[in-house]
């Protein structure tokens, strides 16, 4: 009963319920591609950081532990 009243009130004031159309297959593909490219850039940044910081001959204990953590994230 309350739902019918709400719908009647909405129609009386000329308000319409607007639904967005579902995304098309192309839009879904484009969104996945954007997410994939962001993930690839993030992975490349991690690799570069690891190579820059951890491929040194002498590392302190704290640096070594940080490199182990960075390697696990690769």
C-alpha positions in Angstrom: 0.0 0.0 0.0 2.8 2.4 0.9 4.6 1.5 -2.4 1.5 2.3 -4.4 1.2 5.6 -2.6 4.8 6.5 -3.3 4.5 5.6 -7.0 1.3 7.6 -7.3 2.9 10.6 -5.6 5.9 10.4 -7.9 3.7 10.3 -11.0 1.5 13.1 -9.7 4.5 15.3 -9.4 5.9 14.2 -12.8 8.9 12.4 -11.4 10.1 9.5 -13.4 12.4 6.7 -12.2 15.4 6.8 -14.5 17.5 3.7 -14.8 20.9 3.8 -16.5 21.3 1.4 -19.3 23.5 -1.6 -18.6 27.1 -1.2 -19.9 27.7 -2.5 -23.4 30.2 -5.3 -24.1 32.6 -2.7 -25.5 32.4 -0.6 -22.4 33.1 -3.6 -20.2 36.1 -4.5 -22.4 37.4 -1.0 -22.3 37.1 -0.9 -18.5 38.9 -4.2 -18.1 41.7 -3.0 -20.5 42.1 0.2 -18.4 42.4 -1.9 -15.2 44.9 -4.3 -16.9 47.1 -1.5 -18.1 47.1 0.0 -14.6 48.1 -3.4 -13.2 50.9 -3.8 -15.7 52.3 -0.3 -14.9 52.2 -1.1 -11.2 54.0 -4.4 -11.7 56.7 -2.7 -13.9 57.2 0.0 -11.2 57.7 -2.7 -8.6 60.2 -4.5 -10.8 62.1 -1.3 -11.4 62.1 -0.4 -7.7 63.4 -3.9 -6.8 66.1 -3.7 -9.5 67.2 -0.3 -8.3 67.2 -1.0 -4.6 68.0 -4.6 -4.2 70.6 -5.6 -6.8 73.5 -4.2 -4.9 76.4 -6.4 -3.7 76.3 -5.3 -0.1 73.0 -4.7 1.8 72.4 -4.1 5.4 70.0 -6.4 7.4 67.2 -3.9 7.2 67.7 -3.3 3.4 67.8 -7.1 2.9 64.5 -7.6 4.8 62.9 -4.8 2.7 64.1 -6.4 -0.5 62.7 -9.8 0.6 59.3 -8.1 1.2 59.5 -6.3 -2.2 60.4 -9.6 -3.9 57.3 -11.3 -2.3 55.1 -8.6 -3.9 56.5 -9.3 -7.3 
